[in-house]
Each structure stands twice: as structure tokens, then as C-alpha cells.
Amino acid sequence: MTRPTSKLVVWNRRSHADIVGLKSKGIQGRVINTLGEHIVRGFYPPGSLLPRESALMESYDASRTSIREVIKVLSAKGLVETKQKIGTRVLDRSSWDIFDADVLLWHPFDTAEHDILRDLIEMRQFVEPPAARFAATRATLDDIEQIRLCCDAMHRSMNDMVAYADADVQFHMAVFRASHNSMLDRFGHIVASFLKLSFRIQQEALSESENPIEDDCANHLKIYEAINRSDPSAAEDLMLKVVLHGKASLQKARRQIKF
């Protein structure tokens, strides 16, 4: 097998971590991101053994201590396991912590075999409309105010796709919180960084002439209004519309992006 370089694969001239504003710190952070991405992207396929410590130290320009700490982190994420006299083996995908923010972000977006963006959209179709329905009947005055503030932030940042994506994610997090369902709230926090990434992809790839951001912002405002007037059916239907609109935009964006 050809030894992978330590350079991260980039999307649109930036790594996934740069897109969502995550910055790894120090040598260990760099190696965790690089080796983790190499595993998830199949440079080291499930069932294969990672190179010995000395080879990893050379390949990733890191100390023995750093490599051992990296392996511990990747083990905690379910990517690898280490056994005495055998070495460190890459585990099957079924063992990976797929909702781990790093594992999500290490996935490629240009292959149909493991289309993590498609999977996320499908999960959102099942999860977010009911969250909006619950929010319409359970939201407190503070919850409703937070959702309104997120709408305001989205409206103010329509000319800044980075800020708009941030505000968009915060809107959905606010709806999850307003559902007052701990499982739904937890799901929102788990996928927050990945939501931001998917929003940035679909928003940045669309042309200004189509002006989709104004429509998207208006649809989010309609969700707020439905929650504010305690209309669960409308809130659920409107949230599904937003998710499906995002799905269509993402599909179009991916056709426009050259990976």
C-alpha cells in the first residue's frame, strides 16, 4: 500500500475543519485530523493494520508519545483497536462513532458509496419536523425569543455566507432546544458542525442570480411564526419544506462543485 502523505485532502481549497471554523491545536491535533481522515477515507481500509509506531512517527512527523495519544483518541472514536503482539487494526465502519463531529467531517463528499451528506439529510427529514411540532406546543417565551433572534441574525447576514450559515445552525439548535426533548436536543448538538458545513456547501455554490437566500430566510421566519402562534402542524410542515429545500440546494451545489 502506498503510504499516504500527511497533507489533508481539501475541499474547495479548504479543509472541512477550516470550513466550519475548527482549528486543531498542536502536533497531536494535526495528526489526529490527518490520520483520522486517512482512515475514514479508506487509505487504511477496515481490517487493515496501521503501520508500526516508528513508521507512523516518520510518516506524520510526530513523536512516539504523540502517536500513542493519537491512537487513544481514534480508539475512543471507534476507528481502531490495539492488541498486544498484533498491532493497531482499523475497525469496521459499524464500530465507528458516526455522530462524532470529527468522524463526520472526515468523510469525503464526492463518493456515492458512503454519502454522509445524503444520510444527514434523510436523518433530518425524520428528526427536525417533529422537533418543530414539539416546539410549537412546548416552547417557553425565552425559547421563542431565541428563535426570533436567530431569524434576525439570518436576515442581517444574507450577504455573508459564513455568518448566515452560523445563524442558520443556531436557528435549528434553538428549535431543538424548544422541543424540550433531551434526545432531540442532543442530536442537534452532535450534528451542529456538520450542519454548518452542509449549509456552507449549498449556499456558496448557488449563484447570486437565483437569490435563494432570501427565500430560505423567509421560510425560516415562517417556522418561527408557526411556533410563536402554537401551530404544531404548520411548524412541522414548514420545517420539512426547509429540509427538503436544503436537500435540493445541496444536490445542485454538489453538481456545481469540482472536488
Secondary structure by P-SEA (a helix, b strand, c coil): ccccccccccccccccccccccccccaaaaaaaaaaaaaaacccccccccccaaaaaaaacccaaaaaaaaaaaaaacccccccccccccccccccccccaaaaaaccccccccaaaaaaaaaaaaccaaaaaaaaccccaaaaaaaaaaaaaaaaccccaaaaaaaaaaaaaaaaaaaccaaaaaaaaaaaaaaaaaaaaaaaaccccccaaaaaaaaaaaaaaaaaaccaaaaaaaaaaaaaaaaaaaaaaaaaccc
